[in-house]
Amino acid sequence: MGWWQHHRLEVHATLPLFDGVFAVALTLLAFSVPERLGTMGDVTSLYSAILAYGLNGIAILLYWYKLRRLVVLTRALHLQQLLLGLLGLLTVVVLPKFSALALEHGHGQGDLTNWTLAQVSNVSFLGALFLFDGLCLLYAISLLRHGAVRRSDRQHVRAAVRSQAFGFVVLLVMAMMELLLSWFNNEYVLLVPLVLLVEEFLIARRIG
């Protein structure tokens, strides 16, 4: 038995921490919505911020469901799964701050050659979403490579790998558009929850 196999946790011991971190992230996301955007009393901007918060909250909930499903399928979390899960939780913790920056400053234009405040804010938030999606994909792949799931559950994990690979590529395309096109900025706020919902639809279809 390798030294890394001594660093393991049973699934039931990790779920309370996992759920608690996501609950805190959702709470912080709500408190991150600016009370005033643009001019004083700009109701349209305020409602736009609340809508963006709702969409970001949906994205976080879908990320919670996606990673939690993989954690539950894991017989025991070994070092690789623990590291990927920890990085995922750390990414979730910073998402509300990046979301607030994107809400306040992400309405301008910018591209790879013009790093405006809007460009930096949007790239930071999209990068955090992109990183978390990539960590979920690596976690699912690690379960197949190291036999960390029961044989009866491997079909679920394979379906998750294929669907998350699709979503990862779509997020990568959006990241490239964010970097290269001046007209594509905070539109990804509307698209990310849609991409995650399509992933779940593909998983359900493949398993069914």
ChimeraX attribute file (.defattr): number of C-alpha atoms within 10 A of each C-alpha:
attribute: neighborCount
match mode: 1-to-1
recipient: residues
	/A:1	5
	/A:2	6
	/A:3	7
	/A:4	10
	/A:5	11
	/A:6	10
	/A:7	12
	/A:8	14
	/A:9	15
	/A:10	12
	/A:11	15
	/A:12	12
	/A:13	11
	/A:14	16
	/A:15	14
	/A:16	10
	/A:17	12
	/A:18	18
	/A:19	15
	/A:20	11
	/A:21	17
	/A:22	18
	/A:23	15
	/A:24	14
	/A:25	23
	/A:26	22
	/A:27	13
	/A:28	17
	/A:29	23
	/A:30	17
	/A:31	14
	/A:32	18
	/A:33	21
	/A:34	15
	/A:35	12
	/A:36	14
	/A:37	19
	/A:38	12
	/A:39	8
	/A:40	8
	/A:41	11
	/A:42	11
	/A:43	13
	/A:44	11
	/A:45	18
	/A:46	18
	/A:47	12
	/A:48	13
	/A:49	22
	/A:50	17
	/A:51	14
	/A:52	20
	/A:53	23
	/A:54	14
	/A:55	18
	/A:56	23
	/A:57	19
	/A:58	18
	/A:59	22
	/A:60	23
	/A:61	16
	/A:62	17
	/A:63	21
	/A:64	19
	/A:65	14
	/A:66	19
	/A:67	21
	/A:68	17
	/A:69	14
	/A:70	18
	/A:71	24
	/A:72	15
	/A:73	19
	/A:74	21
	/A:75	16
	/A:76	19
	/A:77	22
	/A:78	19
	/A:79	16
	/A:80	18
	/A:81	22
	/A:82	18
	/A:83	14
	/A:84	19
	/A:85	22
	/A:86	14
	/A:87	15
	/A:88	23
	/A:89	19
	/A:90	13
	/A:91	17
	/A:92	23
	/A:93	18
	/A:94	15
	/A:95	24
	/A:96	26
	/A:97	19
	/A:98	21
	/A:99	24
	/A:100	23
	/A:101	21
	/A:102	26
	/A:103	27
	/A:104	18
	/A:105	18
	/A:106	23
	/A:107	16
	/A:108	16
	/A:109	19
	/A:110	23
	/A:111	21
	/A:112	15
	/A:113	10
	/A:114	13
	/A:115	14
	/A:116	16
	/A:117	18
	/A:118	22
	/A:119	25
	/A:120	20
	/A:121	25
	/A:122	32
	/A:123	24
	/A:124	18
	/A:125	25
	/A:126	26
	/A:127	17
	/A:128	19
	/A:129	23
	/A:130	21
	/A:131	18
	/A:132	24
	/A:133	22
	/A:134	21
	/A:135	21
	/A:136	24
	/A:137	23
	/A:138	17
	/A:139	23
	/A:140	28
	/A:141	16
	/A:142	16
	/A:143	24
	/A:144	17
	/A:145	9
	/A:146	10
	/A:147	12
	/A:148	19
	/A:149	22
	/A:150	13
	/A:151	10
	/A:152	8
	/A:153	12
	/A:154	17
	/A:155	14
	/A:156	20
	/A:157	23
	/A:158	18
	/A:159	20
	/A:160	26
	/A:161	21
	/A:162	18
	/A:163	21
	/A:164	26
	/A:165	18
	/A:166	17
	/A:167	24
	/A:168	23
	/A:169	13
	/A:170	16
	/A:171	24
	/A:172	16
	/A:173	12
	/A:174	20
	/A:175	19
	/A:176	15
	/A:177	17
	/A:178	24
	/A:179	21
	/A:180	15
	/A:181	14
	/A:182	16
	/A:183	13
	/A:184	20
	/A:185	26
	/A:186	24
	/A:187	14
	/A:188	19
	/A:189	21
	/A:190	14
	/A:191	16
	/A:192	22
	/A:193	20
	/A:194	15
	/A:195	19
	/A:196	24
	/A:197	16
	/A:198	16
	/A:199	24
	/A:200	19
	/A:201	12
	/A:202	18
	/A:203	20
	/A:204	14
	/A:205	10
	/A:206	15
	/A:207	12
	/A:208	7
